[in-house]
Amino acid sequence: MTAEITTEISTAITTTARMKNPALVLPDAMKGIQNIYKAMYQGGVSPQILELVHLRASQINGCSACVFAGVAGAKKHGESDERLHAVAAWREAPFFSAEERAALALTEVATRIADRSGKAVPDEVWNEAADHFDEKQLSAIILMIGLTNFFNRINATIEEPAGTTW
């Protein structure tokens, strides 16, 4: 590595956030977020799938704080290291069920909306998810995708470091 690259990498690593998380600064925001989380986990989707969705969206967005938290949350719900290591390459890994693959595919397209021309969520991705989940379950997954993307953007803006606990 050249000295320039080493310096660039070392200065890019954040050890403290620019500010406290806005959801903690504005307490009413946190109340609303907690209500959304409560509703998501009552949507009938296994916590393991919701955690995989959270982890995959956070990986795509490069949110180190949420990837770190996502791995910890998934482990609390019984996920194995083997599966967690393979989430980024879920299409090629044999560890995921058809139901999990449908949720991960929906996560990817809904997270990468700006990368698509045409429909944000292609019919084949939506139909596959709808084959595995009812409307209530899809609602929980979609809310997890949206809320994860919300937090990924907050954390990227304030440079929240991995390992932060909220």
N, C-alpha and C positions, 0 to 999 in steps of 0.2 A: 504494500500500500504506500502510496506517496504521502508526504506530509500534508498536502492540501486535502486529500480525501480523509485522512485520519482526523484532521482538525474539523472538517465539515461534519463528520459523523459524531465526534465527541461534543460539538456545540449543538447538535440537533437533539441530543438526549436531554429530556426535561426531568428534573428531580422535584420541582415544585410547580404547582399550577400558577397561572397568572393571577387568578383570583379564586375565591370560594365558588363552588358550583352554584349557578344562578337559582337552581331549584331549592337550595338551602338558604340562599339570601332572601328569597321571597317565599315565606312559609306556606302561603296559600297555594303556590305552584306545587309544592311537594304533596300537599293533601290531595290534589287532583291526580297527580301521578300515582300515588299509592292506591287510589280508588281504581284507576285503570289496571294496575297490576292485580289487584284483588279480583276484578272482573275477568281478566285474562285467565287466571288460574282456576276460575269457576266455569270456564267455557267447555270443559269436557275433553281437552287435549292433554295428553300425558305431559307432566312437567319435563320429562326428558326431551320430548320433541320441542317444546317451547325453548328450552335451554339450547338445543342445537340450532334453532332458528336465530336466537340471540347471538350465539357465537359466530355463525356464518355471516350474518350481516355485519358484525363488528370486524371480522377478518377482512371483508370486502372494503370496508371504510377505513381500515388501518387504525382503528381506535384501540391503542394498547391497554388503556384502563378497562374498557369493556371486554376485550379479549381475556384479560387476566380475570376479571370478575365472572365472565361467562364460563371459563374453565372451572373456577371454584364452585359456581352455582351448579353446573352440570355434575360435578363430582358429588356434591351434596345429594343430588337426586339419583346417584348410583351409576353414573356414566363411567366407563372404563377408559384408562389411558389410551388403549389401542384405538378406540373409536374417536376419542377427542383428537388424537394426532392425525386422524384421517379426515376430519371434517372439511379441511380446505380442498381435499381431493376426493370428495364423497362419490363422485361419478365413477371413479376408477376403483374405489375400495369396496370389498365385499361385505362390509360390516353393517350396512344400513338396509332397513326394510323398504318395501315399496311405498309405504305410508310416509316414512321419514324422507325418502327421496323426493316425494311430491312436495312436502313442506319445504325442503331445502331448495328445490327448483323455484318454487314460488318466492321464497326469500331472495334468491339471487335476482330474479327479474324485477321484483318490486323495489329492491335496493338500487338497482342499476337503471332506473327509469330513463335517465338522461342519455343512456348509451343506445337506446333503441329508436328506430324509426317505425312508424306505424303504431300498433297497439302497445301500450306500456307492458301489459301482461298478455302474451299470446294465448289464444284459445286453447292450444294443446297443453300448456302449462296449467291454465285455470281448470280445464276439464279433468286433468289428472288429479289435481288437488281436490276438486269437487267429488271425484270418485271415492276418495278416502275419508273425507271430512264432511260433516253436515254444516249447515249455515252458522250455527253457534260456534262450532269448532273453527271454521274458517275465520269467523270474526275474531276469535282469540289469537289465531296465528297472524292475521293481518295487523291487529293491534300490537302484537309483539314486534313485528317487522317495523311498523311505524314508530313505536316508542324507542326501539333500539336505534333506529336511524336518527331520531331526535336527540338521544343522548350521545351518539357518536359525534354529531355535529357540535353539540355543546362542549364535549370533552376535547375535540380537536381545536376549537376556538380558544378555550382557556388553557390548553396544553396540560390537561390532567394526566399525570403519570400513571403508569401501570402500578398496581399494588395499592392504590387508594381505596380506602373503605369509606362508605357513605353512611 
